[in-house]
Amino acid sequence: MFAQIDFVNICFFLSFFSTMNISAGEREGFDDTAAAHWNIILSIFYILIFIIAVPGNALALWAFFHQKSTSPSKVFLRNLSVADISYVLILPMRIVYHLSDSHWPFGHIPCQLLGFLFYLNMYCSLYLMSFISLDRFLAVVFPLKSQTIRKPVYANVAVGILWVTVIISMSPMLFSKQTNSSGTCNKLYLDRASQTALVSTVVAFAIPLTTIVVSYILIVLKLRTVRQQVERPVKDKAIRMIILIVMNFLLAFVPYHVCRIVYIKSHIGGPIAKASRESLGRATQITSALTCVSGVLDPVMYFVLNRAYRDTFLRLFCKNRERNL
């Protein structure tokens, strides 16, 4: 609760800093310069995320598809790696957009497809992390009773339903009309604001958020009773997973959804000043860019939670190190 309030304050700060008391002429020159600098910053950020995230997630794909899915967590991690690699492979189009000074050179259909894929993979990542949390909750709190439902076949069914549901939910983006002129892409940062968009954003985020929070509260309560040395590895692994997923959630997804809600409510509440509208859009761009951090943090989670990924990474790293020596 307090974390979300802090993010609301940050969102308002991000939207306030550009409304400085300067003259119209000074503002026009300042805005042109600031926009150019801002596009460079976002381009560099996306390039760094792409360079770091692609190798880590490509290695995860290779490792996960060369091992049998003997547990639900492996099924979820495999699909999370698919969502992550799909997530970061579309970043070059955002990079080109910002390097071209916010000019979209690819046309209408790629614009629709980019918006669809970006949010498809983002929400699949969100819900897959909630699946991982729920699976860990069952394994820690109900280790014996949950054995009948914690099976790979059920995990595959759940993942299949998730992909189909998110694809259907996001498919209207593929068929909506482009309202802006050529050279722009109004699907890039999902600027549309409506009451329906507000409700769908809140519901889509509240479900995985509630699942993760409740699961981890119950896991922590259960782990407080674990004292036997033989159960210590289970406790340590659960704690590491909690830290990684909560960190990922707070850095990558909470800021975006809080600022997105503030953005929509500001626009549907009535006319707002041009400066406020632009600065709210800028805050949305910042937090949208932060969602890409998940593609960097997830390989760290794979390393901690999955032995196959960890062994593959260490073999590759040690082999290259020995060659250098």
WOBEL-V236163 format. One record per pair of residues at least 24 apart in sequence whose ideal C-beta (glycine too) atoms are under 7 Angstrom apart, sorted by the first residue. I is the first residue (numbers start at 0). J is the second residue. If there is no record, write none. Layout:
BEGIN
i/j
I/J
I/J
END
This chain:
BEGIN
i/j
2/249
2/253
3/253
3/257
6/253
6/254
6/257
7/257
7/261
10/257
10/258
10/261
10/282
13/281
13/282
13/285
14/275
14/278
14/279
14/282
15/278
17/274
17/277
17/278
17/281
18/274
18/275
18/278
34/101
35/100
38/97
38/100
38/101
41/97
41/284
41/288
42/94
42/97
42/98
44/288
45/90
45/93
45/94
45/288
45/291
46/94
48/87
48/90
48/291
48/294
48/295
49/87
49/90
49/91
51/295
52/83
52/87
52/294
52/295
53/87
55/298
56/80
56/83
56/84
56/87
56/294
56/298
57/84
58/311
58/312
59/298
59/301
59/308
60/84
62/307
62/308
62/311
63/307
66/307
68/151
69/151
70/151
71/134
71/149
71/151
71/154
72/131
72/134
72/304
74/151
74/154
74/155
74/158
75/127
75/130
75/131
75/134
75/154
75/158
76/301
76/304
76/305
78/127
78/158
79/124
79/127
79/297
82/120
82/123
82/124
82/127
83/124
83/294
83/297
85/116
85/120
86/120
86/121
86/124
86/294
87/291
87/294
89/113
89/116
89/117
90/291
93/187
96/187
102/182
103/182
103/183
103/184
107/177
110/177
110/184
110/186
110/187
111/172
111/173
111/186
113/186
113/187
114/172
114/186
114/187
114/189
115/169
115/172
115/173
118/169
118/189
119/165
119/166
119/169
121/290
122/165
122/203
123/161
123/162
123/165
124/293
125/207
125/252
126/161
126/207
128/207
128/211
128/244
128/247
128/248
129/207
129/210
129/211
130/157
131/244
132/210
132/211
132/214
132/215
132/244
133/210
133/214
135/218
135/237
135/240
136/214
136/217
136/218
139/218
139/221
139/222
139/233
139/237
140/217
140/218
140/221
188/283
188/284
188/287
190/280
192/262
192/263
192/266
192/267
193/267
194/267
196/263
197/260
197/263
197/264
197/267
200/256
200/259
200/260
200/263
201/260
204/256
211/244
211/248
215/241
215/245
239/303
240/304
243/296
243/299
243/300
243/303
244/300
246/296
247/293
247/296
247/297
250/289
250/292
251/289
251/290
251/292
251/293
251/296
252/290
254/286
254/289
255/286
255/287
255/289
255/290
258/282
258/283
258/286
259/283
END
